[in-house]
Amino acid sequence: MALVKKGSRLITVDGISYRWRIRRKPTYSQALAWSPLTYAVELADSPGSTLVVTTNHPHPNSWMLESPGAVVPSAVAESIRSARTRGWAPKSPGSPFHLDQSHGFASPH
């Protein structure tokens, strides 16, 4: 399944263009800062397998935090590189590839 283009951002990593997107509205557990932020990445031109990254940060629209921070493009690029070395094949169709980087996530509540 392809990502919705509206609200997505383009990023080029090692000469390859990708599209990434954070869910605009947090899930209930993300809004309460009980679970970490996730975002999705796919090839920009011909999407195949989607990369789903679980971060160790709260969602930017969390109800419980005043300034939870933001996802920066350099972190997205590093996640893409990490997933590629771990076997993510973005051109191949199939199930989403999950990259869990949530080690160290601590709910403030």
N, CA, C and O atoms as a DFTB+ gen file, in Angstrom:
436 C
 N C O
     1  1       0.842      -1.168       0.000
     2  2       0.000       0.000       0.000
     3  2       0.895       1.240       0.000
     4  3       1.840       1.339       0.783
     5  1       0.586       2.169      -0.876
     6  2       1.381       3.385      -0.995
     7  2       0.978       4.411       0.056
     8  3      -0.167       4.454       0.506
     9  1       1.944       5.230       0.430
    10  2       1.675       6.310       1.379
    11  2       0.833       7.396       0.717
    12  3       0.909       7.604      -0.494
    13  1       0.048       8.069       1.508
    14  2      -0.692       9.222       1.027
    15  2       0.319      10.334       0.754
    16  3       1.162      10.634       1.599
    17  1       0.232      10.933      -0.406
    18  2       1.202      11.976      -0.756
    19  2       0.996      13.252       0.044
    20  3       1.961      13.941       0.375
    21  1      -0.260      13.573       0.357
    22  2      -0.526      14.787       1.120
    23  2       0.068      14.642       2.517
    24  3      -0.231      13.684       3.231
    25  1       0.897      15.583       2.896
    26  2       1.520      15.557       4.212
    27  2       2.823      14.784       4.267
    28  3       3.468      14.731       5.314
    29  1       3.218      14.181       3.150
    30  2       4.488      13.451       3.144
    31  2       5.612      14.376       2.703
    32  3       5.379      15.426       2.104
    33  1       6.828      13.967       3.011
    34  2       8.000      14.764       2.661
    35  2       8.957      13.914       1.845
    36  3       9.057      12.705       2.051
    37  1       9.649      14.541       0.931
    38  2      10.654      13.845       0.136
    39  2      12.013      13.972       0.801
    40  3      12.335      14.990       1.414
    41  1      12.803      12.911       0.666
    42  2      14.173      12.913       1.173
    43  2      15.010      12.069       0.223
    44  3      14.546      11.034      -0.255
    45  1      16.221      12.493      -0.051
    46  2      17.137      11.730      -0.885
    47  2      18.256      11.198      -0.005
    48  3      18.950      11.953       0.675
    49  1      18.413       9.893      -0.035
    50  2      19.444       9.226       0.760
    51  2      20.303       8.394      -0.179
    52  3      19.802       7.494      -0.853
    53  1      21.576       8.690      -0.224
    54  2      22.531       7.982      -1.074
    55  2      22.066       7.935      -2.531
    56  3      22.210       6.914      -3.203
    57  1      21.507       9.051      -3.010
    58  2      21.095       9.168      -4.405
    59  2      19.736       8.576      -4.740
    60  3      19.341       8.580      -5.906
    61  1      19.013       8.070      -3.757
    62  2      17.691       7.466      -3.982
    63  2      16.641       8.330      -3.293
    64  3      16.814       8.718      -2.138
    65  1      15.555       8.631      -3.995
    66  2      14.485       9.469      -3.441
    67  2      13.445       8.610      -2.726
    68  3      12.965       7.605      -3.252
    69  1      13.117       9.038      -1.518
    70  2      12.112       8.371      -0.695
    71  2      11.061       9.395      -0.291
    72  3      11.290      10.603      -0.347
    73  1       9.905       8.883       0.116
    74  2       8.841       9.698       0.667
    75  2       8.600       9.178       2.087
    76  3       8.531       7.968       2.302
    77  1       8.472      10.099       3.062
    78  2       8.214       9.677       4.439
    79  2       7.084      10.501       5.022
    80  3       6.844      11.638       4.618
    81  1       6.391       9.899       5.988
    82  2       5.216      10.560       6.541
    83  2       4.976      10.116       7.973
    84  3       5.097       8.939       8.311
    85  1       4.635      11.088       8.800
    86  2       4.203      10.834      10.173
    87  2       2.687      10.961      10.189
    88  3       2.118      11.854       9.561
    89  1       2.054      10.069      10.905
    90  2       0.607      10.184      11.053
    91  2       0.299      11.515      11.734
    92  3       0.837      11.812      12.800
    93  1      -0.566      12.312      11.113
    94  2      -0.858      13.655      11.614
    95  2      -1.466      13.615      13.010
    96  3      -1.012      14.323      13.909
    97  1      -2.476      12.801      13.189
    98  2      -3.121      12.688      14.490
    99  2      -2.524      11.486      15.213
   100  3      -2.494      10.389      14.655
   101  1      -2.054      11.666      16.426
   102  2      -1.478      10.533      17.150
   103  2      -2.559       9.525      17.537
   104  3      -3.731       9.876      17.675
   105  1      -2.147       8.269      17.710
   106  2      -3.067       7.290      18.268
   107  2      -3.333       7.699      19.716
   108  3      -2.648       8.572      20.249
   109  1      -4.316       7.080      20.347
   110  2      -4.648       7.444      21.721
   111  2      -3.445       7.236      22.642
   112  3      -3.138       8.097      23.466
   113  1      -2.768       6.098      22.505
   114  2      -1.616       5.838      23.388
   115  2      -0.431       6.752      23.071
   116  3       0.351       7.075      23.965
   117  1      -0.288       7.174      21.808
   118  2       0.765       8.130      21.474
   119  2       0.421       9.514      22.023
   120  3       1.308      10.240      22.471
   121  1      -0.853       9.881      21.991
   122  2      -1.276      11.184      22.504
   123  2      -1.034      11.297      24.002
   124  3      -0.751      12.381      24.512
   125  1      -1.147      10.177      24.703
   126  2      -0.896      10.169      26.141
   127  2       0.572       9.894      26.475
   128  3       0.941       9.790      27.644
   129  1       1.399       9.777      25.443
   130  2       2.836       9.506      25.577
   131  2       3.103       8.149      26.214
   132  3       4.115       7.966      26.891
   133  1       2.194       7.194      25.996
   134  2       2.392       5.826      26.479
   135  2       3.184       4.996      25.481
   136  3       3.866       4.045      25.866
   137  1       3.100       5.347      24.205
   138  2       3.826       4.615      23.173
   139  2       4.559       5.614      22.275
   140  3       4.147       6.769      22.160
   141  1       5.643       5.168      21.640
   142  2       6.472       6.092      20.863
   143  2       5.906       6.403      19.481
   144  3       4.987       5.745      18.992
   145  1       6.478       7.409      18.886
   146  2       6.155       7.851      17.543
   147  2       6.578       6.797      16.523
   148  3       7.624       6.164      16.672
   149  1       5.768       6.614      15.497
   150  2       6.139       5.796      14.346
   151  2       5.963       6.629      13.084
   152  3       5.146       7.549      13.040
   153  1       6.736       6.294      12.066
   154  2       6.556       6.926      10.762
   155  2       6.847       5.908       9.678
   156  3       7.487       4.886       9.924
   157  1       6.368       6.198       8.469
   158  2       6.513       5.275       7.345
   159  2       7.359       5.906       6.246
   160  3       7.359       7.121       6.049
   161  1       8.083       5.034       5.533
   162  2       8.968       5.471       4.446
   163  2       8.763       4.526       3.267
   164  3       8.560       3.327       3.458
   165  1       8.815       5.061       2.054
   166  2       8.769       4.237       0.847
   167  2       9.534       4.944      -0.265
   168  3       9.874       6.121      -0.144
   169  1       9.798       4.227      -1.336
   170  2      10.412       4.855      -2.502
   171  2       9.467       5.905      -3.060
   172  3       8.252       5.712      -3.059
   173  1      10.008       6.997      -3.529
   174  2       9.170       8.097      -4.010
   175  2       8.505       7.776      -5.347
   176  3       7.339       8.117      -5.548
   177  1       9.221       7.128      -6.260
   178  2       8.719       6.933      -7.613
   179  2       7.939       5.645      -7.821
   180  3       6.882       5.657      -8.451
   181  1       8.438       4.557      -7.308
   182  2       7.790       3.255      -7.522
   183  2       7.765       2.483      -6.208
   184  3       8.612       1.621      -5.971
   185  1       6.787       2.794      -5.350
   186  2       6.747       2.167      -4.037
   187  2       6.624       0.651      -4.103
   188  3       5.890       0.099      -4.922
   189  1       7.358       0.004      -3.223
   190  2       7.276      -1.446      -3.076
   191  2       6.945      -1.726      -1.626
   192  3       5.825      -1.480      -1.179
   193  1       7.911      -2.235      -0.894
   194  2       7.735      -2.500       0.533
   195  2       7.876      -1.200       1.328
   196  3       8.745      -0.375       1.049
   197  1       7.015      -1.040       2.308
   198  2       7.049       0.152       3.162
   199  2       7.898      -0.131       4.393
   200  3       7.846      -1.226       4.954
   201  1       8.673       0.850       4.806
   202  2       9.448       0.789       6.039
   203  2       8.645       1.487       7.127
   204  3       8.223       2.630       6.952
   205  1       8.432       0.804       8.252
   206  2       7.748       1.398       9.396
   207  2       8.766       1.517      10.524
   208  3       9.270       0.509      11.018
   209  1       9.065       2.739      10.929
   210  2      10.082       3.005      11.945
   211  2       9.406       3.388      13.256
   212  3       8.583       4.303      13.297
   213  1       9.758       2.683      14.321
   214  2       9.310       3.030      15.671
   215  2      10.468       3.736      16.353
   216  3      11.540       3.155      16.524
   217  1      10.258       4.976      16.741
   218  2      11.321       5.780      17.339
   219  2      11.314       5.644      18.861
   220  3      10.481       4.936      19.426
   221  1      12.234       6.317      19.502
   222  2      12.239       6.352      20.968
   223  2      11.794       7.725      21.475
   224  3      12.144       8.134      22.582
   225  1      11.012       8.433      20.643
   226  2      10.506       9.763      20.977
   227  2       8.982       9.753      21.005
   228  3       8.362       8.934      20.327
   229  1       8.372      10.641      21.771
   230  2       6.914      10.752      21.744
   231  2       6.439      11.443      20.463
   232  3       7.215      12.116      19.784
   233  1       5.176      11.270      20.149
   234  2       4.581      11.922      18.975
   235  2       4.608      13.442      19.177
   236  3       4.362      13.911      20.288
   237  1       4.899      14.219      18.133
   238  2       4.952      15.679      18.274
   239  2       3.635      16.313      18.733
   240  3       3.643      17.410      19.292
   241  1       2.511      15.637      18.505
   242  2       1.209      16.178      18.916
   243  2       0.679      15.513      20.179
   244  3      -0.532      15.410      20.373
   245  1       1.581      15.066      21.028
   246  2       1.178      14.440      22.287
   247  2       0.442      15.451      23.157
   248  3       0.840      16.611      23.256
   249  1      -0.630      14.998      23.782
   250  2      -1.419      15.875      24.662
   251  2      -0.702      16.161      25.977
   252  3      -0.982      17.165      26.632
   253  1       0.208      15.296      26.360
   254  2       0.782      15.345      27.702
   255  2       2.100      16.113      27.797
   256  3       2.572      16.387      28.900
   257  1       2.685      16.455      26.687
   258  2       3.995      17.101      26.709
   259  2       3.923      18.480      26.074
   260  3       3.240      18.671      25.068
   261  1       4.619      19.429      26.657
   262  2       4.608      20.783      26.114
   263  2       5.426      20.906      24.836
   264  3       4.977      21.537      23.879
   265  1       6.606      20.323      24.801
   266  2       7.417      20.364      23.579
   267  2       8.115      19.011      23.404
   268  3       9.259      18.842      23.825
   269  1       7.427      18.053      22.785
   270  2       7.995      16.724      22.643
   271  2       9.108      16.624      21.613
   272  3       9.796      15.604      21.564
   273  1       9.311      17.645      20.791
   274  2      10.368      17.604      19.792
   275  2       9.823      17.264      18.422
   276  3       8.612      17.146      18.236
   277  1      10.715      17.109      17.470
   278  2      10.321      16.847      16.096
   279  2      11.234      15.796      15.481
   280  3      12.333      15.539      15.971
   281  1      10.761      15.205      14.415
   282  2      11.579      14.258      13.659
   283  2      12.356      15.079      12.628
   284  3      11.766      15.828      11.848
   285  1      13.649      14.935      12.631
   286  2      14.489      15.699      11.702
   287  2      14.902      14.803      10.528
   288  3      15.056      13.594      10.699
   289  1      15.080      15.383       9.349
   290  2      15.440      14.580       8.181
   291  2      16.704      13.737       8.365
   292  3      16.794      12.643       7.807
   293  1      17.669      14.216       9.127
   294  2      18.886      13.417       9.328
   295  2      18.587      12.116      10.063
   296  3      19.226      11.099       9.796
   297  1      17.625      12.131      10.987
   298  2      17.229      10.908      11.692
   299  2      16.500       9.954      10.750
   300  3      16.676       8.738      10.832
   301  1      15.688      10.501       9.864
   302  2      14.992       9.669       8.878
   303  2      16.004       9.021       7.947
   304  3      15.897       7.833       7.644
   305  1      16.988       9.791       7.491
   306  2      18.030       9.258       6.606
   307  2      18.806       8.140       7.292
   308  3      19.100       7.119       6.669
   309  1      19.138       8.318       8.553
   310  2      19.869       7.288       9.291
   311  2      19.024       6.024       9.452
   312  3      19.549       4.914       9.368
   313  1      17.743       6.185       9.678
   314  2      16.842       5.030       9.791
   315  2      16.752       4.270       8.470
   316  3      16.728       3.040       8.456
   317  1      16.703       5.002       7.372
   318  2      16.660       4.368       6.049
   319  2      17.930       3.562       5.812
   320  3      17.870       2.417       5.365
   321  1      19.079       4.163       6.112
   322  2      20.350       3.444       5.939
   323  2      20.406       2.194       6.825
   324  3      20.853       1.134       6.388
   325  1      19.952       2.328       8.060
   326  2      19.951       1.198       8.986
   327  2      19.041       0.078       8.481
   328  3      19.413      -1.095       8.530
   329  1      17.871       0.429       8.005
   330  2      16.935      -0.577       7.490
   331  2      17.496      -1.264       6.248
   332  3      17.331      -2.472       6.081
   333  1      18.151      -0.511       5.385
   334  2      18.744      -1.110       4.173
   335  2      19.810      -2.130       4.542
   336  3      19.883      -3.196       3.931
   337  1      20.645      -1.816       5.544
   338  2      21.682      -2.780       5.947
   339  2      21.082      -3.999       6.652
   340  3      21.704      -5.060       6.689
   341  1      19.878      -3.853       7.211
   342  2      19.212      -4.969       7.897
   343  2      18.294      -5.774       6.979
   344  3      17.618      -6.701       7.425
   345  1      18.275      -5.415       5.700
   346  2      17.539      -6.247       4.758
   347  2      16.301      -5.656       4.127
   348  3      15.615      -6.351       3.377
   349  1      15.984      -4.403       4.398
   350  2      14.812      -3.808       3.764
   351  2      15.089      -3.627       2.278
   352  3      16.077      -3.003       1.892
   353  1      14.209      -4.178       1.451
   354  2      14.313      -4.052       0.000
   355  2      13.130      -3.205      -0.472
   356  3      12.060      -3.751      -0.741
   357  1      13.298      -1.889      -0.579
   358  2      12.167      -1.007      -0.866
   359  2      11.531      -1.208      -2.239
   360  3      10.386      -0.806      -2.440
   361  1      12.239      -1.817      -3.185
   362  2      11.674      -2.043      -4.516
   363  2      10.806      -3.295      -4.561
   364  3       9.949      -3.417      -5.436
   365  1      11.012      -4.221      -3.638
   366  2      10.278      -5.477      -3.640
   367  2       8.917      -5.311      -2.977
   368  3       8.823      -4.754      -1.883
   369  1       7.859      -5.790      -3.633
   370  2       6.546      -5.728      -2.985
   371  2       6.496      -6.710      -1.822
   372  3       7.254      -7.679      -1.782
   373  1       5.620      -6.456      -0.900
   374  2       5.482      -7.369       0.224
   375  2       5.073      -6.657       1.487
   376  3       4.677      -5.492       1.469
   377  1       5.176      -7.375       2.580
   378  2       4.790      -6.860       3.886
   379  2       5.700      -5.709       4.299
   380  3       6.841      -5.621       3.846
   381  1       5.196      -4.828       5.157
   382  2       6.039      -3.738       5.664
   383  2       7.240      -4.285       6.434
   384  3       7.162      -5.329       7.081
   385  1       8.334      -3.563       6.350
   386  2       9.548      -3.892       7.093
   387  2       9.549      -3.023       8.344
   388  3       9.482      -1.797       8.248
   389  1       9.624      -3.644       9.508
   390  2       9.573      -2.899      10.768
   391  2      10.982      -2.705      11.320
   392  3      11.747      -3.660      11.455
   393  1      11.308      -1.474      11.631
   394  2      12.586      -1.117      12.248
   395  2      12.271      -0.530      13.620
   396  3      11.713       0.563      13.722
   397  1      12.626      -1.248      14.654
   398  2      12.326      -0.818      16.022
   399  2      13.535      -0.103      16.619
   400  3      14.563      -0.721      16.896
   401  1      13.395       1.190      16.809
   402  2      14.442       2.003      17.423
   403  2      13.918       2.608      18.729
   404  3      14.330       3.695      19.133
   405  1      13.002       1.883      19.380
   406  2      12.349       2.418      20.558
   407  2      13.114       2.166      21.857
   408  3      12.644       2.539      22.932
   409  1      14.289       1.537      21.768
   410  2      15.070       1.298      22.985
   411  2      15.348       2.631      23.677
   412  3      15.871       3.562      23.064
   413  1      15.000       2.711      24.939
   414  2      15.213       3.921      25.703
   415  2      13.986       4.803      25.810
   416  3      14.017       5.823      26.499
   417  1      12.879       4.421      25.126
   418  2      11.657       5.222      25.250
   419  2      11.094       5.048      26.645
   420  3      10.911       3.928      27.122
   421  1      10.825       6.151      27.284
   422  2      10.249       6.116      28.646
   423  2       9.082       7.081      28.682
   424  3       9.229       8.274      28.417
   425  1       7.923       6.543      29.014
   426  2       6.752       7.386      29.147
   427  2       6.935       8.284      30.364
   428  3       7.374       7.808      31.410
   429  1       6.612       9.567      30.255
   430  2       6.778      10.453      31.413
   431  2       5.723      10.212      32.490
   432  3       5.751      10.861      33.536
   433  1       4.797       9.289      32.247
   434  2       3.722       9.045      33.212
   435  2       3.768       7.651      33.751
   436  3       2.933       7.279      34.576
